[in-house]
Amino acid sequence: MNKKAQFSEFWVEYVSAAMLIIAFYIAARGAYVGMVYVVALIAGAILGRFWYTFVKKKRSLLYILILTLAIMLGMIVGSIGADRRFIVLLFLIGIAVTYIIHAEKWIKTY
C-alpha cells in the first residue's frame, strides 16, 4: 500500500489527532473550563472509532483498553477546576456514541 492510499484510509485519525493536540493545548491554558469538557468528548469520540476498529478486526482489546485508561487518567489529572465525574461521563458518552454510529454503519469505516 502506498502512502497516498494509507492517508486516504486513515485521514480521520490524522485530522482528529491534530485537532485534539490543539484542543489539549487550549484546555491546558485554563482559559475556559468548558474546553476541558469539549476535549473529553472529542477524545472519547476518537477512541470510539478505535474501539470499533479493534472489535471489527478481532484484535486484542488489551492495547486499546490501556490507551483508553491512559487518556482518561491524563484528562482527570490535568483537569484543574473542572468536575472530574463530568469529564469521565463525557468521555464515555463520546466513546459510546461514536461506536454506535460506526456499528450501525452510519459512517463508512475501512
Helices and strands as residue ranges (DSSP letters): H 3-9, H 11-29, H 33-56, H 62-78, H 84-103
